[in-house]
Structures are given as C-alpha cells and as structure tokens.
C-alpha cells in the first residue's frame, strides 16, 4: 500500500490515519502486515484512497492465499471423487 498509494502521492502515514479515522497503531499494523484488512478497514480505505471495498478485501485474500501456499503441506490431503449424475 505504501509503495502504490502513499509514497508516489506524497501522502504521509499521519495524513492517511486522519483520513481513515483510525489510530496510528491500527494503520501501522495493517501496513506492516501484522493485521489483516477487515471489511471495516476496506470500507475506510475505499473512501479515502479509492477502489471498491471488495477490491481491498480481494487483495487481502490473495495475499493470505499466497502466504498459505508457502506454508501448508497438502501431500497428506486426499482428493475425493464425486459421482457423475
């Protein structure tokens, strides 16, 4: 988010905190990846920075899925077969 929205547009973290109406610690956790973008935060980001709330949540989901692929071992997961009707 910083490299795409804040830095190129010379928006400080302090300005974004004010625009979002959240605590600085809340934004810091989101920017550092310590906290996820919640539906509430997606609504706030949508209004402050643009894009739809759904797109903010989709980006979070894509990131979470990428992380899971790095750590989840699926070797012991069996694929079920479904009857074709």
Phi and psi restraints in degrees (range 20) as a CNS / XPLOR table:
assign (resid 1 and name C) (resid 2 and name N)
       (resid 2 and name CA) (resid 2 and name C) 1.0 -61.7 20.0 2
assign (resid 2 and name N) (resid 2 and name CA)
       (resid 2 and name C) (resid 3 and name N) 1.0 -46.5 20.0 2
assign (resid 2 and name C) (resid 3 and name N)
       (resid 3 and name CA) (resid 3 and name C) 1.0 -72.2 20.0 2
assign (resid 3 and name N) (resid 3 and name CA)
       (resid 3 and name C) (resid 4 and name N) 1.0 -21.7 20.0 2
assign (resid 3 and name C) (resid 4 and name N)
       (resid 4 and name CA) (resid 4 and name C) 1.0 -97.5 20.0 2
assign (resid 4 and name N) (resid 4 and name CA)
       (resid 4 and name C) (resid 5 and name N) 1.0 -39.9 20.0 2
assign (resid 4 and name C) (resid 5 and name N)
       (resid 5 and name CA) (resid 5 and name C) 1.0 -108.7 20.0 2
assign (resid 5 and name N) (resid 5 and name CA)
       (resid 5 and name C) (resid 6 and name N) 1.0 -46.1 20.0 2
assign (resid 5 and name C) (resid 6 and name N)
       (resid 6 and name CA) (resid 6 and name C) 1.0 -78.6 20.0 2
assign (resid 6 and name N) (resid 6 and name CA)
       (resid 6 and name C) (resid 7 and name N) 1.0 -61.3 20.0 2
assign (resid 6 and name C) (resid 7 and name N)
       (resid 7 and name CA) (resid 7 and name C) 1.0 -59.5 20.0 2
assign (resid 7 and name N) (resid 7 and name CA)
       (resid 7 and name C) (resid 8 and name N) 1.0 -50.5 20.0 2
assign (resid 7 and name C) (resid 8 and name N)
       (resid 8 and name CA) (resid 8 and name C) 1.0 -61.9 20.0 2
assign (resid 8 and name N) (resid 8 and name CA)
       (resid 8 and name C) (resid 9 and name N) 1.0 -24.8 20.0 2
assign (resid 8 and name C) (resid 9 and name N)
       (resid 9 and name CA) (resid 9 and name C) 1.0 -104.3 20.0 2
assign (resid 9 and name N) (resid 9 and name CA)
       (resid 9 and name C) (resid 10 and name N) 1.0 10.0 20.0 2
assign (resid 9 and name C) (resid 10 and name N)
       (resid 10 and name CA) (resid 10 and name C) 1.0 52.1 20.0 2
assign (resid 10 and name N) (resid 10 and name CA)
       (resid 10 and name C) (resid 11 and name N) 1.0 42.9 20.0 2
assign (resid 10 and name C) (resid 11 and name N)
       (resid 11 and name CA) (resid 11 and name C) 1.0 -100.4 20.0 2
assign (resid 11 and name N) (resid 11 and name CA)
       (resid 11 and name C) (resid 12 and name N) 1.0 124.6 20.0 2
assign (resid 11 and name C) (resid 12 and name N)
       (resid 12 and name CA) (resid 12 and name C) 1.0 -83.0 20.0 2
assign (resid 12 and name N) (resid 12 and name CA)
       (resid 12 and name C) (resid 13 and name N) 1.0 160.3 20.0 2
assign (resid 12 and name C) (resid 13 and name N)
       (resid 13 and name CA) (resid 13 and name C) 1.0 -59.4 20.0 2
assign (resid 13 and name N) (resid 13 and name CA)
       (resid 13 and name C) (resid 14 and name N) 1.0 -37.0 20.0 2
assign (resid 13 and name C) (resid 14 and name N)
       (resid 14 and name CA) (resid 14 and name C) 1.0 -62.7 20.0 2
assign (resid 14 and name N) (resid 14 and name CA)
       (resid 14 and name C) (resid 15 and name N) 1.0 -42.3 20.0 2
assign (resid 14 and name C) (resid 15 and name N)
       (resid 15 and name CA) (resid 15 and name C) 1.0 -63.4 20.0 2
assign (resid 15 and name N) (resid 15 and name CA)
       (resid 15 and name C) (resid 16 and name N) 1.0 -41.9 20.0 2
assign (resid 15 and name C) (resid 16 and name N)
       (resid 16 and name CA) (resid 16 and name C) 1.0 -67.7 20.0 2
assign (resid 16 and name N) (resid 16 and name CA)
       (resid 16 and name C) (resid 17 and name N) 1.0 -40.0 20.0 2
assign (resid 16 and name C) (resid 17 and name N)
       (resid 17 and name CA) (resid 17 and name C) 1.0 -56.4 20.0 2
assign (resid 17 and name N) (resid 17 and name CA)
       (resid 17 and name C) (resid 18 and name N) 1.0 -46.0 20.0 2
assign (resid 17 and name C) (resid 18 and name N)
       (resid 18 and name CA) (resid 18 and name C) 1.0 -64.5 20.0 2
assign (resid 18 and name N) (resid 18 and name CA)
       (resid 18 and name C) (resid 19 and name N) 1.0 -44.7 20.0 2
assign (resid 18 and name C) (resid 19 and name N)
       (resid 19 and name CA) (resid 19 and name C) 1.0 -64.1 20.0 2
assign (resid 19 and name N) (resid 19 and name CA)
       (resid 19 and name C) (resid 20 and name N) 1.0 -38.1 20.0 2
assign (resid 19 and name C) (resid 20 and name N)
       (resid 20 and name CA) (resid 20 and name C) 1.0 -77.9 20.0 2
assign (resid 20 and name N) (resid 20 and name CA)
       (resid 20 and name C) (resid 21 and name N) 1.0 -25.4 20.0 2
assign (resid 20 and name C) (resid 21 and name N)
       (resid 21 and name CA) (resid 21 and name C) 1.0 72.5 20.0 2
assign (resid 21 and name N) (resid 21 and name CA)
       (resid 21 and name C) (resid 22 and name N) 1.0 36.9 20.0 2
assign (resid 21 and name C) (resid 22 and name N)
       (resid 22 and name CA) (resid 22 and name C) 1.0 -124.0 20.0 2
assign (resid 22 and name N) (resid 22 and name CA)
       (resid 22 and name C) (resid 23 and name N) 1.0 168.0 20.0 2
assign (resid 22 and name C) (resid 23 and name N)
       (resid 23 and name CA) (resid 23 and name C) 1.0 -71.9 20.0 2
assign (resid 23 and name N) (resid 23 and name CA)
       (resid 23 and name C) (resid 24 and name N) 1.0 149.5 20.0 2
assign (resid 23 and name C) (resid 24 and name N)
       (resid 24 and name CA) (resid 24 and name C) 1.0 -57.8 20.0 2
assign (resid 24 and name N) (resid 24 and name CA)
       (resid 24 and name C) (resid 25 and name N) 1.0 -37.5 20.0 2
assign (resid 24 and name C) (resid 25 and name N)
       (resid 25 and name CA) (resid 25 and name C) 1.0 -65.1 20.0 2
assign (resid 25 and name N) (resid 25 and name CA)
       (resid 25 and name C) (resid 26 and name N) 1.0 -33.8 20.0 2
assign (resid 25 and name C) (resid 26 and name N)
       (resid 26 and name CA) (resid 26 and name C) 1.0 -64.9 20.0 2
assign (resid 26 and name N) (resid 26 and name CA)
       (resid 26 and name C) (resid 27 and name N) 1.0 -48.8 20.0 2
assign (resid 26 and name C) (resid 27 and name N)
       (resid 27 and name CA) (resid 27 and name C) 1.0 -64.5 20.0 2
assign (resid 27 and name N) (resid 27 and name CA)
       (resid 27 and name C) (resid 28 and name N) 1.0 -39.9 20.0 2
assign (resid 27 and name C) (resid 28 and name N)
       (resid 28 and name CA) (resid 28 and name C) 1.0 -58.8 20.0 2
assign (resid 28 and name N) (resid 28 and name CA)
       (resid 28 and name C) (resid 29 and name N) 1.0 -42.9 20.0 2
assign (resid 28 and name C) (resid 29 and name N)
       (resid 29 and name CA) (resid 29 and name C) 1.0 -64.9 20.0 2
assign (resid 29 and name N) (resid 29 and name CA)
       (resid 29 and name C) (resid 30 and name N) 1.0 -38.8 20.0 2
assign (resid 29 and name C) (resid 30 and name N)
       (resid 30 and name CA) (resid 30 and name C) 1.0 -66.9 20.0 2
assign (resid 30 and name N) (resid 30 and name CA)
       (resid 30 and name C) (resid 31 and name N) 1.0 -47.3 20.0 2
assign (resid 30 and name C) (resid 31 and name N)
       (resid 31 and name CA) (resid 31 and name C) 1.0 -64.1 20.0 2
assign (resid 31 and name N) (resid 31 and name CA)
       (resid 31 and name C) (resid 32 and name N) 1.0 -33.0 20.0 2
assign (resid 31 and name C) (resid 32 and name N)
       (resid 32 and name CA) (resid 32 and name C) 1.0 -83.7 20.0 2
assign (resid 32 and name N) (resid 32 and name CA)
       (resid 32 and name C) (resid 33 and name N) 1.0 -10.1 20.0 2
assign (resid 32 and name C) (resid 33 and name N)
       (resid 33 and name CA) (resid 33 and name C) 1.0 87.3 20.0 2
assign (resid 33 and name N) (resid 33 and name CA)
       (resid 33 and name C) (resid 34 and name N) 1.0 3.3 20.0 2
assign (resid 33 and name C) (resid 34 and name N)
       (resid 34 and name CA) (resid 34 and name C) 1.0 -73.9 20.0 2
assign (resid 34 and name N) (resid 34 and name CA)
       (resid 34 and name C) (resid 35 and name N) 1.0 -25.0 20.0 2
assign (resid 34 and name C) (resid 35 and name N)
       (resid 35 and name CA) (resid 35 and name C) 1.0 -125.9 20.0 2
assign (resid 35 and name N) (resid 35 and name CA)
       (resid 35 and name C) (resid 36 and name N) 1.0 148.0 20.0 2
assign (resid 35 and name C) (resid 36 and name N)
       (resid 36 and name CA) (resid 36 and name C) 1.0 -81.3 20.0 2
assign (resid 36 and name N) (resid 36 and name CA)
       (resid 36 and name C) (resid 37 and name N) 1.0 161.6 20.0 2
assign (resid 36 and name C) (resid 37 and name N)
       (resid 37 and name CA) (resid 37 and name C) 1.0 -80.0 20.0 2
assign (resid 37 and name N) (resid 37 and name CA)
       (resid 37 and name C) (resid 38 and name N) 1.0 114.2 20.0 2
assign (resid 37 and name C) (resid 38 and name N)
       (resid 38 and name CA) (resid 38 and name C) 1.0 -86.6 20.0 2
assign (resid 38 and name N) (resid 38 and name CA)
       (resid 38 and name C) (resid 39 and name N) 1.0 167.1 20.0 2
assign (resid 38 and name C) (resid 39 and name N)
       (resid 39 and name CA) (resid 39 and name C) 1.0 -55.6 20.0 2
assign (resid 39 and name N) (resid 39 and name CA)
       (resid 39 and name C) (resid 40 and name N) 1.0 -39.9 20.0 2
assign (resid 39 and name C) (resid 40 and name N)
       (resid 40 and name CA) (resid 40 and name C) 1.0 -62.8 20.0 2
assign (resid 40 and name N) (resid 40 and name CA)
       (resid 40 and name C) (resid 41 and name N) 1.0 -45.5 20.0 2
assign (resid 40 and name C) (resid 41 and name N)
       (resid 41 and name CA) (resid 41 and name C) 1.0 -66.0 20.0 2
assign (resid 41 and name N) (resid 41 and name CA)
       (resid 41 and name C) (resid 42 and name N) 1.0 -35.9 20.0 2
assign (resid 41 and name C) (resid 42 and name N)
       (resid 42 and name CA) (resid 42 and name C) 1.0 -61.5 20.0 2
assign (resid 42 and name N) (resid 42 and name CA)
       (resid 42 and name C) (resid 43 and name N) 1.0 -39.5 20.0 2
assign (resid 42 and name C) (resid 43 and name N)
       (resid 43 and name CA) (resid 43 and name C) 1.0 -63.8 20.0 2
assign (resid 43 and name N) (resid 43 and name CA)
       (resid 43 and name C) (resid 44 and name N) 1.0 -43.2 20.0 2
assign (resid 43 and name C) (resid 44 and name N)
       (resid 44 and name CA) (resid 44 and name C) 1.0 -65.5 20.0 2
assign (resid 44 and name N) (resid 44 and name CA)
       (resid 44 and name C) (resid 45 and name N) 1.0 -45.9 20.0 2
assign (resid 44 and name C) (resid 45 and name N)
       (resid 45 and name CA) (resid 45 and name C) 1.0 -62.7 20.0 2
assign (resid 45 and name N) (resid 45 and name CA)
       (resid 45 and name C) (resid 46 and name N) 1.0 -38.4 20.0 2
assign (resid 45 and name C) (resid 46 and name N)
       (resid 46 and name CA) (resid 46 and name C) 1.0 -59.8 20.0 2
assign (resid 46 and name N) (resid 46 and name CA)
       (resid 46 and name C) (resid 47 and name N) 1.0 -45.6 20.0 2
assign (resid 46 and name C) (resid 47 and name N)
       (resid 47 and name CA) (resid 47 and name C) 1.0 -70.0 20.0 2
assign (resid 47 and name N) (resid 47 and name CA)
       (resid 47 and name C) (resid 48 and name N) 1.0 -41.8 20.0 2
assign (resid 47 and name C) (resid 48 and name N)
       (resid 48 and name CA) (resid 48 and name C) 1.0 -76.1 20.0 2
assign (resid 48 and name N) (resid 48 and name CA)
       (resid 48 and name C) (resid 49 and name N) 1.0 -40.7 20.0 2
assign (resid 48 and name C) (resid 49 and name N)
       (resid 49 and name CA) (resid 49 and name C) 1.0 -114.1 20.0 2
assign (resid 49 and name N) (resid 49 and name CA)
       (resid 49 and name C) (resid 50 and name N) 1.0 -10.7 20.0 2
assign (resid 49 and name C) (resid 50 and name N)
       (resid 50 and name CA) (resid 50 and name C) 1.0 96.7 20.0 2
assign (resid 50 and name N) (resid 50 and name CA)
       (resid 50 and name C) (resid 51 and name N) 1.0 -172.2 20.0 2
assign (resid 50 and name C) (resid 51 and name N)
       (resid 51 and name CA) (resid 51 and name C) 1.0 67.7 20.0 2
assign (resid 51 and name N) (resid 51 and name CA)
       (resid 51 and name C) (resid 52 and name N) 1.0 159.8 20.0 2
assign (resid 51 and name C) (resid 52 and name N)
       (resid 52 and name CA) (resid 52 and name C) 1.0 -81.7 20.0 2
assign (resid 52 and name N) (resid 52 and name CA)
       (resid 52 and name C) (resid 53 and name N) 1.0 156.8 20.0 2
assign (resid 52 and name C) (resid 53 and name N)
       (resid 53 and name CA) (resid 53 and name C) 1.0 -58.8 20.0 2
assign (resid 53 and name N) (resid 53 and name CA)
       (resid 53 and name C) (resid 54 and name N) 1.0 -35.6 20.0 2
assign (resid 53 and name C) (resid 54 and name N)
       (resid 54 and name CA) (resid 54 and name C) 1.0 -62.2 20.0 2
assign (resid 54 and name N) (resid 54 and name CA)
       (resid 54 and name C) (resid 55 and name N) 1.0 -37.0 20.0 2
assign (resid 54 and name C) (resid 55 and name N)
       (resid 55 and name CA) (resid 55 and name C) 1.0 -69.1 20.0 2
assign (resid 55 and name N) (resid 55 and name CA)
       (resid 55 and name C) (resid 56 and name N) 1.0 -36.4 20.0 2
assign (resid 55 and name C) (resid 56 and name N)
       (resid 56 and name CA) (resid 56 and name C) 1.0 -64.2 20.0 2
assign (resid 56 and name N) (resid 56 and name CA)
       (resid 56 and name C) (resid 57 and name N) 1.0 -42.1 20.0 2
assign (resid 56 and name C) (resid 57 and name N)
       (resid 57 and name CA) (resid 57 and name C) 1.0 -68.8 20.0 2
assign (resid 57 and name N) (resid 57 and name CA)
       (resid 57 and name C) (resid 58 and name N) 1.0 -36.9 20.0 2
assign (resid 57 and name C) (resid 58 and name N)
       (resid 58 and name CA) (resid 58 and name C) 1.0 -64.1 20.0 2
assign (resid 58 and name N) (resid 58 and name CA)
       (resid 58 and name C) (resid 59 and name N) 1.0 -39.4 20.0 2
assign (resid 58 and name C) (resid 59 and name N)
       (resid 59 and name CA) (resid 59 and name C) 1.0 -64.0 20.0 2
assign (resid 59 and name N) (resid 59 and name CA)
       (resid 59 and name C) (resid 60 and name N) 1.0 -39.8 20.0 2
assign (resid 59 and name C) (resid 60 and name N)
       (resid 60 and name CA) (resid 60 and name C) 1.0 -64.7 20.0 2
assign (resid 60 and name N) (resid 60 and name CA)
       (resid 60 and name C) (resid 61 and name N) 1.0 -44.9 20.0 2
assign (resid 60 and name C) (resid 61 and name N)
       (resid 61 and name CA) (resid 61 and name C) 1.0 -61.5 20.0 2
assign (resid 61 and name N) (resid 61 and name CA)
       (resid 61 and name C) (resid 62 and name N) 1.0 -41.6 20.0 2
assign (resid 61 and name C) (resid 62 and name N)
       (resid 62 and name CA) (resid 62 and name C) 1.0 -62.4 20.0 2
assign (resid 62 and name N) (resid 62 and name CA)
       (resid 62 and name C) (resid 63 and name N) 1.0 -40.7 20.0 2
assign (resid 62 and name C) (resid 63 and name N)
       (resid 63 and name CA) (resid 63 and name C) 1.0 -65.6 20.0 2
assign (resid 63 and name N) (resid 63 and name CA)
       (resid 63 and name C) (resid 64 and name N) 1.0 -44.8 20.0 2
assign (resid 63 and name C) (resid 64 and name N)
       (resid 64 and name CA) (resid 64 and name C) 1.0 -61.5 20.0 2
assign (resid 64 and name N) (resid 64 and name CA)
       (resid 64 and name C) (resid 65 and name N) 1.0 -41.6 20.0 2
assign (resid 64 and name C) (resid 65 and name N)
       (resid 65 and name CA) (resid 65 and name C) 1.0 -65.7 20.0 2
assign (resid 65 and name N) (resid 65 and name CA)
       (resid 65 and name C) (resid 66 and name N) 1.0 -40.4 20.0 2
assign (resid 65 and name C) (resid 66 and name N)
       (resid 66 and name CA) (resid 66 and name C) 1.0 -59.8 20.0 2
assign (resid 66 and name N) (resid 66 and name CA)
       (resid 66 and name C) (resid 67 and name N) 1.0 -45.6 20.0 2
assign (resid 66 and name C) (resid 67 and name N)
       (resid 67 and name CA) (resid 67 and name C) 1.0 -61.9 20.0 2
assign (resid 67 and name N) (resid 67 and name CA)
       (resid 67 and name C) (resid 68 and name N) 1.0 -43.4 20.0 2
assign (resid 67 and name C) (resid 68 and name N)
       (resid 68 and name CA) (resid 68 and name C) 1.0 -61.2 20.0 2
assign (resid 68 and name N) (resid 68 and name CA)
       (resid 68 and name C) (resid 69 and name N) 1.0 -40.7 20.0 2
assign (resid 68 and name C) (resid 69 and name N)
       (resid 69 and name CA) (resid 69 and name C) 1.0 -62.5 20.0 2
assign (resid 69 and name N) (resid 69 and name CA)
       (resid 69 and name C) (resid 70 and name N) 1.0 -25.9 20.0 2
assign (resid 69 and name C) (resid 70 and name N)
       (resid 70 and name CA) (resid 70 and name C) 1.0 -76.2 20.0 2
assign (resid 70 and name N) (resid 70 and name CA)
       (resid 70 and name C) (resid 71 and name N) 1.0 -23.9 20.0 2
assign (resid 70 and name C) (resid 71 and name N)
       (resid 71 and name CA) (resid 71 and name C) 1.0 -120.9 20.0 2
assign (resid 71 and name N) (resid 71 and name CA)
       (resid 71 and name C) (resid 72 and name N) 1.0 -19.9 20.0 2
assign (resid 71 and name C) (resid 72 and name N)
       (resid 72 and name CA) (resid 72 and name C) 1.0 -89.8 20.0 2
assign (resid 72 and name N) (resid 72 and name CA)
       (resid 72 and name C) (resid 73 and name N) 1.0 126.5 20.0 2
assign (resid 72 and name C) (resid 73 and name N)
       (resid 73 and name CA) (resid 73 and name C) 1.0 -93.8 20.0 2
assign (resid 73 and name N) (resid 73 and name CA)
       (resid 73 and name C) (resid 74 and name N) 1.0 116.0 20.0 2
assign (resid 73 and name C) (resid 74 and name N)
       (resid 74 and name CA) (resid 74 and name C) 1.0 -101.1 20.0 2
assign (resid 74 and name N) (resid 74 and name CA)
       (resid 74 and name C) (resid 75 and name N) 1.0 8.8 20.0 2
assign (resid 74 and name C) (resid 75 and name N)
       (resid 75 and name CA) (resid 75 and name C) 1.0 -62.2 20.0 2
assign (resid 75 and name N) (resid 75 and name CA)
       (resid 75 and name C) (resid 76 and name N) 1.0 -30.7 20.0 2
assign (resid 75 and name C) (resid 76 and name N)
       (resid 76 and name CA) (resid 76 and name C) 1.0 -97.2 20.0 2
assign (resid 76 and name N) (resid 76 and name CA)
       (resid 76 and name C) (resid 77 and name N) 1.0 14.3 20.0 2
assign (resid 76 and name C) (resid 77 and name N)
       (resid 77 and name CA) (resid 77 and name C) 1.0 -100.2 20.0 2
assign (resid 77 and name N) (resid 77 and name CA)
       (resid 77 and name C) (resid 78 and name N) 1.0 124.9 20.0 2
assign (resid 77 and name C) (resid 78 and name N)
       (resid 78 and name CA) (resid 78 and name C) 1.0 -94.9 20.0 2
assign (resid 78 and name N) (resid 78 and name CA)
       (resid 78 and name C) (resid 79 and name N) 1.0 144.7 20.0 2
assign (resid 78 and name C) (resid 79 and name N)
       (resid 79 and name CA) (resid 79 and name C) 1.0 -88.4 20.0 2
assign (resid 79 and name N) (resid 79 and name CA)
       (resid 79 and name C) (resid 80 and name N) 1.0 129.1 20.0 2
assign (resid 79 and name C) (resid 80 and name N)
       (resid 80 and name CA) (resid 80 and name C) 1.0 -85.0 20.0 2
assign (resid 80 and name N) (resid 80 and name CA)
       (resid 80 and name C) (resid 81 and name N) 1.0 146.6 20.0 2
assign (resid 80 and name C) (resid 81 and name N)
       (resid 81 and name CA) (resid 81 and name C) 1.0 -102.6 20.0 2
assign (resid 81 and name N) (resid 81 and name CA)
       (resid 81 and name C) (resid 82 and name N) 1.0 134.6 20.0 2
assign (resid 81 and name C) (resid 82 and name N)
       (resid 82 and name CA) (resid 82 and name C) 1.0 -104.9 20.0 2
assign (resid 82 and name N) (resid 82 and name CA)
       (resid 82 and name C) (resid 83 and name N) 1.0 142.7 20.0 2
assign (resid 82 and name C) (resid 83 and name N)
       (resid 83 and name CA) (resid 83 and name C) 1.0 -71.2 20.0 2
assign (resid 83 and name N) (resid 83 and name CA)
       (resid 83 and name C) (resid 84 and name N) 1.0 137.8 20.0 2
assign (resid 83 and name C) (resid 84 and name N)
       (resid 84 and name CA) (resid 84 and name C) 1.0 -91.7 20.0 2
assign (resid 84 and name N) (resid 84 and name CA)
       (resid 84 and name C) (resid 85 and name N) 1.0 125.6 20.0 2
